Amino acid sequence: MKIAVYSTQPYDKAYLQQHNTGHELLFYEAPLTIGTCSLAAGCTAICVFVNDGVHAAILAKLSSMGVKLIVLRCAGFNNVDAVAAKQLNIKIVRVPAYAPQAVAEHAVALILTLNRKTHKAYNRVREGNFSLTNLAGFNLHNKTAGVVGTGKIGSAFCKIMLGFGCKVLAYDVLEDDALKQAGVQYTTLNNLLLQSTIISLHCPLNAATAHIINNDTLALMQPGTMLINTSRGALINTAHAIAALKTGRLGYLGIDVYEQEEALFFNDLTGTVVSDDIIERLMSFTNVLITPHQGFFTAEALTEIAVTTFANIDGFDKGAPLINEVVAV
């Protein structure tokens, strides 16, 4: 099968080539847009990542070119118009779980870095400053960690925080009995926000969760709460979070995702002017830590993404049931 691979980074090319099961891959650094659809001419499928917007107009153009399959090399699918794809008889497949421990561990890395200020200590020591002034943190032991979303990643995160000796509260529409037996306590979202010292977001982005963190929910948090987001940027109303940082309602913010990340993340913008005033404002806070959507970025996860991606493609090619299909409801 001939496949156009959009938003290709060097690591994408390396892992996809290594695990290719015999398909013709056309690699493009460009993201998928209405203007780059033509790059998929003659292809049966396209392969895209989290920030490629597969909208109705794009799907219509791809369909007219003969594209029959959208291959997501990620778990989230909020960037795809599944209803429009169904109407055009275009199938969608995804990678539902690729080393969920990788993202969970990155969330913990954000917590530890923000708390113990190791990034600041590192820079100080390199300049010959061995002072401990303003580097004090707090023990995670006996603190309450709130987890919003207990799917595979959220579940892995819960287990890590239990290992630190935290009380773990969770909110999800579906409760996990195994987590309950491990000591996780399910509660309402409001109660979780009220009680937690640390809140970590691990839910998908949909109509119910978009801007789940906003002025109203921020107002429920304890002063100085630490908020972590390694899921999807639009779970947080960024302007509202900035206001909460200014008042101290948010004591720390660690994000690996950002509402407007499409124009920024995965690109080297060294020496250029970043025109996004909101992220510039976020970066001005000393208690904010931003990483460029790297939570998934481990060798194990990249291998799983590639292997599952080709399993999905092979299944479609052979007319087999698509176990990782995204179906419009």
C-alpha positions in Angstrom: 0.0 0.0 0.0 1.2 3.5 -0.8 1.0 5.8 2.3 1.7 9.5 2.8 3.2 10.2 6.2 2.6 13.7 7.4 4.4 15.7 10.1 7.4 13.4 9.9 10.2 13.9 12.4 13.5 12.0 12.1 12.5 9.6 14.8 9.2 8.8 13.0 11.0 7.9 9.8 13.5 5.8 11.7 11.0 3.7 13.6 8.5 3.4 10.8 11.1 2.3 8.4 12.4 -0.2 10.9 9.0 -1.8 11.4 7.6 -1.4 7.9 5.8 -4.6 6.8 6.2 -4.0 3.1 4.4 -0.7 2.3 5.5 2.3 0.2 6.0 5.2 2.6 6.2 8.8 1.4 7.6 10.9 4.2 6.7 14.6 4.5 7.8 17.0 7.2 4.8 19.2 6.3 1.6 18.9 8.5 -1.6 17.9 6.9 -3.5 20.9 5.6 -5.9 21.6 2.8 -2.8 22.8 0.9 -0.8 19.7 1.5 -3.5 17.1 0.7 -2.1 16.9 -2.8 1.0 15.2 -1.4 -1.1 12.1 -0.9 -1.9 11.8 -4.7 -1.9 8.1 -5.6 -2.0 7.0 -1.9 -4.6 4.7 -0.4 -3.8 5.9 3.1 -2.3 8.8 5.0 -0.6 8.6 8.4 -0.9 11.6 10.7 0.0 12.7 14.3 -1.8 14.6 17.0 -1.6 18.1 15.5 -2.7 17.2 12.0 -6.3 18.5 11.7 -8.2 16.0 9.6 -11.3 18.1 9.1 -14.3 17.7 6.8 -13.0 19.7 3.9 -9.7 17.9 4.0 -11.4 14.5 4.2 -13.5 15.4 1.2 -10.4 16.3 -0.8 -8.6 13.2 0.3 -11.6 11.1 -0.6 -11.7 12.6 -4.1 -8.1 11.5 -4.5 -8.8 7.9 -3.5 -7.7 7.9 0.1 -9.5 5.2 2.0 -7.7 5.1 5.4 -6.6 7.6 8.0 -3.9 6.1 10.1 -3.3 7.9 13.4 0.0 7.2 15.0 -1.3 8.4 18.4 -4.1 7.5 20.8 -6.2 10.7 20.7 -8.5 11.3 17.8 -10.2 14.6 18.6 -8.3 16.1 15.6 -10.3 13.9 13.2 -13.9 14.5 12.0 -15.1 11.0 12.4 -18.6 11.7 11.3 -17.4 13.2 8.0 -15.0 10.3 7.5 -17.9 7.8 8.0 -20.0 9.6 5.4 -17.2 9.4 2.9 -16.5 5.7 3.8 -13.0 6.5 5.0 -11.8 4.3 7.8 -9.9 5.6 10.8 -7.5 3.6 13.0 -5.4 4.7 15.9 -2.8 3.4 18.4 -4.9 3.2 21.6 -2.1 2.6 24.1 1.6 2.9 23.6 3.7 2.5 26.8 1.2 4.4 29.0 3.9 4.3 31.6 6.0 6.7 29.5 3.4 9.5 29.8 2.6 8.7 33.4 6.3 8.9 34.3 6.7 12.2 32.5 3.8 13.6 34.5 5.7 12.6 37.7 8.9 14.2 36.3 7.1 17.5 35.9 5.9 17.2 39.5 9.3 16.4 40.9 11.0 19.1 38.8 8.5 21.8 39.8 8.5 20.8 43.4 12.2 20.3 44.1 13.3 22.9 41.5 16.0 20.6 40.1 16.0 22.6 36.8 16.9 25.7 38.7 19.5 24.0 40.8 21.1 22.6 37.7 21.5 26.0 36.1 22.8 27.5 39.4 25.5 25.0 39.9 26.7 25.3 36.3 27.3 29.0 37.1 29.1 28.2 40.4 26.1 29.1 42.6 25.6 26.4 45.3 23.1 28.3 47.4 19.9 26.6 48.5 17.9 29.9 48.7 14.4 29.5 47.2 14.9 25.8 46.3 12.8 24.4 49.1 10.1 21.9 48.1 7.7 19.7 49.9 7.4 16.0 50.6 5.1 14.0 48.3 4.6 11.5 51.1 1.1 11.9 52.7 0.0 14.5 50.2 -3.3 14.1 48.3 -2.9 13.6 44.5 -6.0 14.0 42.4 -6.2 12.2 39.1 -8.7 13.2 36.5 -9.2 10.2 34.1 -8.1 6.7 35.0 -7.6 5.0 31.7 -4.3 3.3 31.0 -2.1 6.4 31.5 -4.1 7.6 34.5 -4.0 4.2 36.1 -0.2 4.0 35.7 0.1 7.5 37.2 -2.1 6.5 40.2 0.1 3.5 41.0 3.2 5.6 40.9 1.7 8.2 43.3 0.6 5.4 45.6 4.2 4.3 45.6 5.2 7.8 46.9 2.9 7.3 49.8 0.3 9.8 48.5 -3.4 9.6 49.1 -4.8 9.2 45.6 -8.3 10.6 44.7 -9.7 9.9 41.2 -12.5 11.0 39.1 -13.7 9.1 36.0 -17.1 8.2 34.5 -15.9 4.6 34.6 -14.3 3.4 37.9 -11.5 0.9 37.9 -12.1 -1.9 40.5 -8.4 -2.8 40.5 -7.4 0.7 41.4 -9.9 0.8 44.2 -8.4 -2.4 45.6 -4.9 -0.8 45.3 -6.1 2.1 47.5 -7.3 4.7 45.0 -10.5 6.5 46.2 -13.0 7.6 43.6 -14.9 10.8 44.2 -16.6 13.7 42.5 -14.7 16.1 40.4 -15.5 19.0 42.8 -14.4 17.0 45.8 -11.1 16.0 44.1 -10.4 19.7 43.2 -11.2 20.8 46.8 -8.9 18.2 48.5 -5.9 17.7 46.2 -2.5 19.3 46.6 -1.5 18.0 43.2 -4.0 17.5 40.3 -3.0 15.6 37.2 -5.1 15.5 34.0 -5.3 12.2 32.1 -8.7 12.3 30.4 -9.4 12.5 26.7 -10.4 15.8 25.0 -14.1 15.8 24.1 -17.2 18.1 24.4 -17.5 17.1 28.1 -13.9 17.8 29.0 -12.9 20.8 26.9 -11.7 23.5 29.3 -12.6 21.3 32.3 -10.1 23.5 34.1 -11.6 27.0 34.0 -12.3 29.9 36.4 -15.0 27.9 38.2 -13.0 24.7 38.7 -9.8 26.7 39.6 -11.8 28.5 42.3 -12.4 25.2 44.0 -8.7 24.4 44.3 -6.6 25.0 47.4 -4.3 28.0 47.2 -1.0 26.9 45.9 -2.3 23.8 44.1 0.0 22.1 41.6 -1.7 21.4 38.2 -0.2 18.9 35.7 -1.4 18.3 32.1 0.1 15.6 29.9 -3.1 14.8 28.0 -4.5 17.5 25.7 -3.9 21.2 25.8 -7.5 22.3 25.5 -8.4 20.6 28.8 -7.2 23.8 30.4 -8.5 27.3 29.6 -5.0 28.8 29.5 -6.1 32.4 30.0 -7.9 31.3 33.2 -4.9 29.4 34.4 -2.7 32.5 33.9 -5.1 34.5 36.1 -4.9 31.8 38.8 -1.1 31.8 38.6 -1.2 35.6 39.2 -3.3 35.3 42.3 -1.5 32.2 43.7 -4.5 30.0 43.4 -2.3 27.9 41.2 1.1 27.5 42.9 2.6 25.4 40.1 1.7 24.5 36.5 3.4 21.8 34.5 2.2 21.2 31.0 3.5 18.9 28.2 0.6 20.0 26.0 -0.8 23.4 25.1 -4.0 24.7 23.5 -2.3 26.3 20.6 0.7 24.0 20.3 0.2 23.2 16.6 2.3 26.2 15.4 5.0 25.6 18.1 5.6 22.1 19.2 7.9 19.7 17.3 9.6 22.7 15.6 12.9 24.3 16.3 12.1 28.0 16.6 15.6 29.0 17.9 16.3 32.5 16.8 12.8 33.3 15.7 10.2 35.5 17.3 7.4 33.5 18.9 4.2 35.4 18.2 2.1 33.5 20.7 1.6 36.0 23.5 -0.1 33.5 25.8 2.7 31.0 25.8 5.2 33.8 26.2 3.3 34.9 29.3 3.3 31.4 30.7 7.0 31.1 30.2 7.5 34.3 32.2 6.3 32.6 35.4 9.0 31.0 37.5 6.6 28.3 38.8 5.5 27.1 35.3 7.3 24.3 33.5 6.6 23.6 29.8 7.8 20.6 27.9 7.1 20.2 24.1 4.7 17.2 24.0 7.5 14.7 24.9 5.6 12.6 27.4 5.3 9.7 24.9 8.9 10.0 23.7 10.6 6.8 24.8 12.1 4.0 22.7 9.4 1.6 24.0 6.6 3.9 23.0 8.0 4.7 19.6 8.4 1.0 18.9 4.8 0.3 20.0 3.5 3.1 17.8 5.2 1.8 14.8 4.3 -1.8 15.3 0.6 -1.1 16.0 0.5 1.4 13.1 1.5 -1.3 10.6 -0.7 -3.9 12.3 -3.6 -1.5 11.6 -2.6 -0.9 8.0 -2.1 -4.6 7.4 -5.5 -5.4 8.8 -7.2 -2.9 6.5 -5.1 -4.2 3.5 -6.3 -7.7 4.2 -9.9 -6.8 4.9 -9.6 -8.0 8.5 -11.6 -6.6 11.4 -10.0 -3.3 12.5 -9.6 -3.7 16.3 -8.3 -0.2 16.7 -10.9 1.5 14.5 -12.3 4.9 15.5 -16.1 4.8 14.8 -18.3 7.9 14.8 -21.2 7.6 17.3 
